[in-house]
Amino acid sequence: MSAEIINLRRVKKAKARAADAKTADANRIAFGRSKAEKQQSEAVQRLETRKLDGHKLPED
């Protein structure tokens, strides 16, 4: 009836690897695109922001 023994060093390293993998995925998305793809996504973002701002209610 004893609990399963775990190696804390391995758990710590596995957690660090998972965090590094998450950061690497984010960097692949941010830096792994061509100039045309970056410009396209920036244009879409500006359009969405402008559309959203157009629906704001005026402050009285």
Distance bins in CASP14 RR format, pairs under 12 A and 6 or more apart:
PFRMAT RR
TARGET T0000
AUTHOR 0000-0000-0000
RMODE 2
METHOD distances of the structure
MODEL  1
4 11 0 0 0 0 0 1 0 0 0 0 0
5 11 0 0 0 0 0 1 0 0 0 0 0
6 12 0 0 0 0 0 1 0 0 0 0 0
6 14 0 0 0 0 0 1 0 0 0 0 0
7 13 0 0 0 0 1 0 0 0 0 0 0
7 14 0 0 0 0 1 0 0 0 0 0 0
8 14 0 0 0 0 0 1 0 0 0 0 0
8 15 0 0 0 0 0 1 0 0 0 0 0
9 15 0 0 0 0 0 1 0 0 0 0 0
9 16 0 0 0 0 0 1 0 0 0 0 0
10 16 0 0 0 0 0 1 0 0 0 0 0
10 17 0 0 0 0 0 1 0 0 0 0 0
11 17 0 0 0 0 0 1 0 0 0 0 0
11 18 0 0 0 0 0 1 0 0 0 0 0
12 18 0 0 0 0 0 1 0 0 0 0 0
12 19 0 0 0 0 0 1 0 0 0 0 0
13 19 0 0 0 0 0 1 0 0 0 0 0
13 20 0 0 0 0 0 1 0 0 0 0 0
14 20 0 0 0 0 0 1 0 0 0 0 0
14 21 0 0 0 0 0 1 0 0 0 0 0
15 21 0 0 0 0 0 1 0 0 0 0 0
15 22 0 0 0 0 0 1 0 0 0 0 0
16 22 0 0 0 0 0 1 0 0 0 0 0
16 23 0 0 0 0 0 1 0 0 0 0 0
17 23 0 0 0 0 0 1 0 0 0 0 0
17 24 0 0 0 0 0 1 0 0 0 0 0
18 24 0 0 0 0 0 1 0 0 0 0 0
18 25 0 0 0 0 0 1 0 0 0 0 0
19 25 0 0 0 0 0 1 0 0 0 0 0
19 26 0 0 0 0 0 1 0 0 0 0 0
20 26 0 0 0 0 0 1 0 0 0 0 0
20 27 0 0 0 0 0 1 0 0 0 0 0
21 27 0 0 0 0 0 1 0 0 0 0 0
21 28 0 0 0 0 0 1 0 0 0 0 0
22 28 0 0 0 0 0 1 0 0 0 0 0
22 29 0 0 0 0 0 1 0 0 0 0 0
23 29 0 0 0 0 0 1 0 0 0 0 0
23 30 0 0 0 0 0 1 0 0 0 0 0
23 31 0 0 0 0 0 1 0 0 0 0 0
24 30 0 0 0 0 0 1 0 0 0 0 0
24 31 0 0 0 0 0 1 0 0 0 0 0
24 32 0 0 0 0 0 1 0 0 0 0 0
25 31 0 0 0 0 0 1 0 0 0 0 0
25 32 0 0 0 0 0 1 0 0 0 0 0
26 32 0 0 0 0 0 1 0 0 0 0 0
27 33 0 0 0 0 0 1 0 0 0 0 0
29 37 0 0 0 0 0 1 0 0 0 0 0
29 38 0 0 0 0 0 1 0 0 0 0 0
29 41 0 0 0 0 0 1 0 0 0 0 0
30 37 0 0 0 0 0 1 0 0 0 0 0
30 38 0 0 0 0 1 0 0 0 0 0 0
30 41 0 0 0 0 0 1 0 0 0 0 0
31 37 0 0 0 0 0 1 0 0 0 0 0
31 38 0 0 0 0 1 0 0 0 0 0 0
32 38 0 0 0 0 1 0 0 0 0 0 0
32 41 0 0 0 0 0 1 0 0 0 0 0
33 39 0 0 0 0 1 0 0 0 0 0 0
33 40 0 0 0 0 1 0 0 0 0 0 0
33 41 1 0 0 1 0 0 0 0 0 0 0
33 42 0 0 0 0 0 1 0 0 0 0 0
34 40 0 0 0 0 1 0 0 0 0 0 0
34 41 0 0 0 0 0 1 0 0 0 0 0
35 41 0 0 0 0 0 1 0 0 0 0 0
35 42 0 0 0 0 0 1 0 0 0 0 0
36 42 0 0 0 0 0 1 0 0 0 0 0
36 43 0 0 0 0 0 1 0 0 0 0 0
37 43 0 0 0 0 0 1 0 0 0 0 0
37 44 0 0 0 0 0 1 0 0 0 0 0
38 44 0 0 0 0 0 1 0 0 0 0 0
38 45 0 0 0 0 0 1 0 0 0 0 0
39 45 0 0 0 0 0 1 0 0 0 0 0
39 46 0 0 0 0 0 1 0 0 0 0 0
40 46 0 0 0 0 0 1 0 0 0 0 0
40 47 0 0 0 0 0 1 0 0 0 0 0
41 47 0 0 0 0 0 1 0 0 0 0 0
41 48 0 0 0 0 0 1 0 0 0 0 0
42 48 0 0 0 0 0 1 0 0 0 0 0
42 49 0 0 0 0 0 1 0 0 0 0 0
43 49 0 0 0 0 0 1 0 0 0 0 0
43 50 0 0 0 0 0 1 0 0 0 0 0
44 50 0 0 0 0 0 1 0 0 0 0 0
44 51 0 0 0 0 0 1 0 0 0 0 0
45 51 0 0 0 0 0 1 0 0 0 0 0
45 52 0 0 0 0 0 1 0 0 0 0 0
46 52 0 0 0 0 0 1 0 0 0 0 0
46 53 0 0 0 0 0 1 0 0 0 0 0
47 53 0 0 0 0 0 1 0 0 0 0 0
47 54 0 0 0 0 0 1 0 0 0 0 0
48 54 0 0 0 0 0 1 0 0 0 0 0
48 55 0 0 0 0 0 1 0 0 0 0 0
49 55 0 0 0 0 0 1 0 0 0 0 0
49 56 0 0 0 0 0 1 0 0 0 0 0
50 56 0 0 0 0 0 1 0 0 0 0 0
END
